[in-house]
Each structure stands twice: as C-alpha cells, then as structure tokens.
Amino acid sequence: MTSARTAVNRTVLAGAGLTLLTGGTYLAAARAPIADRLPHGWPAPATDAVLLDSGTLADLRAQGWWTPAVITAGVLATVLLGWWLLRQLHPRRRARLPLAVPRGDLRTRALEDVIAERAMSINGISRCRARLYVRRRRLHLHLHLHLRIWLDTGTAPDTVIEQLTALSSEAAPAAAPYEIDTLLRMNHVTHRVQHVR
C-alpha cells in the first residue's frame, strides 16, 4: 500500500514538473535570441505575442462549450486533489508482521508496550517511550526501535546503558526473523521551580 502510494505521488509530481518545464521552455523560447536557435519544426511565437491574448480569450468564451468545460474541469480537479489529499492523511496503522513460527504474528504496538514497561522497571528511569518502525531494505523488512528515556534527577546515563543494551538484545529474538536496530535518546526529568511573586 505504501509503495503504491509512493509511486502515485512520484508520478503526479513528475507529471506536474514535466508540464511546468515544458511550459517554461516554450515561454523562454518566445524571446528573440532563443527563437533563432530552435529546431526547424518547433512552434515559435512572435516576439511581441502573448500566450493567450484578450481577443483569443473572448473568442473562447463565446463558444458554447467553454463554460461547461471550465466548470467540469474545475470540479474534477478539485475532487481529484481533495481525494489525493485525504489519501495522504491516513492514520498510521501499527504493523502486524508474520513471524517464523506457524500462525505467529508480531504486533509492533504490543512489543513497544512491553519494551517500555521493562525499561521503566530499571532503577533510575522514570519514563520511557518506545516506537518500532518497519523499514524495507532491499527484499526483506528491517525494524528500527526508537527508545526515548527520561532519567531521574541525579542518575548518570552510564548506570542504565548496560541494562538498556541487554533489553534491546532481549527484544531481538521476539522479532525473529527480523533484525532490530536501536536508537537511544536520553533526557533528565526537569522539575519546574515555582516562581514566587
């Protein structure tokens, strides 16, 4: 689903870019120094011409098909762009990954909760937020574990780093056959001092 959405996004952006590049090249070719160097069959407007003058626009507006065509094109463009925007705003679903055991699925949210709970049981850690991201590398999936730790006041990072490394190593067999990379961020809990006025 994500790869299909990415392909559609890239196709739309490439099409819009190609359209703008073609229009920009055509407008730049209207200048006299460039117009002399264009290939033989290239349509080059006169140096004093504009892309759409008021006379041509008035002739188009006089046609019976002009108003319905402009309204239809505007409505279709609005609906398509609105649908495309809504497709980008989908809620992030937690992945379910098939495990090596038969009928075994790994719910990434469940693993995140277990890792956060285990991390908060370590002395000196007051809060933990764990996020597991699924990334595709070549032909297989790879898991990235982002751990954000809040240490108690006065706790040195060295005192918990070894236990957090062991926790990350314990999570690896639970996610087999997927490999897990861990990114660790540590902060100290800050206590706000009340101001006396």
C-alpha positions in Angstrom: 0.0 0.0 0.0 2.8 2.4 0.9 4.8 1.6 -2.2 1.7 2.1 -4.4 1.0 5.5 -2.7 4.7 6.5 -3.2 4.5 5.5 -6.9 1.4 7.6 -7.4 2.8 10.6 -5.6 6.0 10.4 -7.6 4.1 10.0 -10.9 1.9 13.1 -10.1 4.9 15.2 -9.1 6.9 14.1 -12.2 3.9 14.9 -14.4 3.4 18.4 -12.8 7.1 19.1 -13.1 7.3 18.0 -16.7 4.3 20.2 -17.6 5.8 23.2 -15.9 9.2 22.5 -17.5 7.6 22.3 -21.0 5.6 25.5 -20.4 8.6 27.3 -19.1 10.7 26.2 -22.0 8.0 27.3 -24.5 7.7 30.7 -22.9 11.5 31.1 -22.8 11.7 30.2 -26.5 9.5 33.2 -27.3 12.5 35.5 -26.7 14.2 36.5 -29.9 17.8 35.2 -29.0 16.4 31.7 -28.3 13.8 31.6 -31.0 16.5 31.8 -33.7 18.2 28.7 -32.4 15.2 26.4 -32.2 14.8 23.3 -34.4 13.0 23.6 -37.7 9.6 22.3 -36.7 9.5 24.0 -33.3 6.5 26.4 -32.9 7.9 29.8 -32.1 5.5 32.6 -31.3 6.3 36.2 -32.4 8.4 38.3 -30.1 5.5 40.6 -29.2 2.9 37.8 -28.8 1.5 36.6 -25.5 0.4 33.1 -24.6 -3.3 34.0 -24.6 -4.4 37.5 -25.7 -7.7 39.1 -24.8 -9.1 38.6 -28.3 -8.5 34.8 -28.3 -9.9 34.6 -24.8 -13.0 36.4 -25.8 -13.5 34.1 -28.8 -13.1 31.1 -26.5 -15.7 32.5 -24.0 -18.1 33.0 -26.9 -18.1 29.3 -27.7 -21.0 27.3 -26.2 -18.7 24.5 -24.8 -16.4 26.9 -22.9 -18.4 27.5 -19.7 -19.4 23.8 -19.1 -15.8 22.6 -19.9 -14.2 25.1 -17.5 -16.7 24.2 -14.7 -16.3 20.5 -15.3 -12.5 20.7 -15.3 -12.5 22.8 -12.2 -14.8 20.4 -10.3 -12.8 17.3 -11.4 -9.5 18.9 -10.4 -11.0 19.9 -7.0 -12.4 16.4 -6.4 -9.2 14.7 -7.5 -6.9 16.9 -5.5 -9.2 16.6 -2.4 -9.2 12.8 -2.7 -5.5 12.8 -3.1 -5.0 15.0 0.0 -7.3 12.8 2.1 -5.4 9.7 1.0 -2.2 11.3 2.4 -3.8 11.9 5.8 -4.4 8.3 6.6 -3.9 7.3 10.3 -0.7 5.4 10.9 -1.6 1.8 11.4 0.5 -0.4 13.6 2.1 -3.1 11.5 1.4 -6.9 12.0 4.5 -8.9 11.0 4.4 -12.6 10.3 6.9 -14.5 12.5 8.9 -17.6 11.8 6.6 -19.8 13.9 3.4 -21.0 12.2 0.4 -18.7 12.7 2.6 -16.3 14.6 2.1 -12.5 14.2 4.0 -9.7 15.8 2.0 -6.7 16.8 4.5 -3.8 16.9 2.4 -1.9 19.4 2.4 -4.8 21.8 6.2 -5.1 21.6 6.6 -1.4 22.1 4.5 -1.6 25.3 6.5 -4.5 26.7 9.8 -2.8 26.0 8.7 0.5 27.6 7.4 -1.4 30.6 10.6 -3.3 31.0 12.7 -0.1 30.6 10.7 1.7 33.3 11.4 -1.2 35.7 15.1 -0.3 35.6 16.3 1.8 38.5 16.9 5.4 37.6 14.4 5.6 34.7 11.2 7.5 35.3 9.7 7.4 31.8 10.2 5.6 28.5 8.6 5.9 25.1 9.3 3.1 22.6 8.5 3.3 18.9 9.1 0.5 16.4 9.3 1.4 12.8 9.2 -1.0 9.9 11.5 -0.3 7.0 12.0 -2.2 3.8 15.6 -2.9 2.9 16.0 -4.5 -0.5 14.0 -7.7 -0.3 13.4 -8.0 3.5 11.9 -5.9 6.3 14.0 -4.3 9.0 12.8 -3.0 12.3 14.1 0.3 13.9 13.5 0.7 17.6 13.5 4.3 18.9 13.8 4.5 22.7 13.4 7.8 24.4 14.4 7.6 28.1 13.8 10.1 30.9 16.3 9.6 33.7 15.6 10.5 37.3 17.4 13.6 38.6 20.9 12.6 39.6 21.0 9.4 37.6 24.1 9.1 35.4 23.5 7.6 31.9 26.3 5.1 32.4 24.3 3.4 35.2 21.5 2.4 32.9 23.1 2.0 29.5 24.2 -1.6 30.0 20.7 -2.7 31.1 19.1 -0.9 28.1 21.5 -2.7 25.8 20.5 -6.0 27.4 16.8 -5.1 26.9 17.4 -4.4 23.2 19.2 -7.7 22.8 16.2 -9.5 24.5 13.8 -7.9 22.0 15.7 -9.3 19.0 14.6 -13.0 19.4 11.0 -11.9 19.9 11.1 -10.2 16.5 12.9 -13.0 14.6 13.4 -13.4 11.7 13.6 -9.5 11.6 16.6 -7.6 12.7 16.3 -4.7 15.1 18.4 -1.6 15.2 18.0 0.6 18.3 18.3 4.3 18.5 18.5 5.6 22.1 17.9 9.1 23.3 18.2 10.1 27.0 16.9 13.1 28.9 16.8 14.0 32.5 13.5 14.8 34.1 13.3 18.5 34.8 11.4 19.9 37.7 9.8 23.3 37.3 10.5 25.6 40.1 7.5 27.7 41.1 8.2 31.4 40.9 7.2 33.5 43.9 5.8 36.9 43.2 
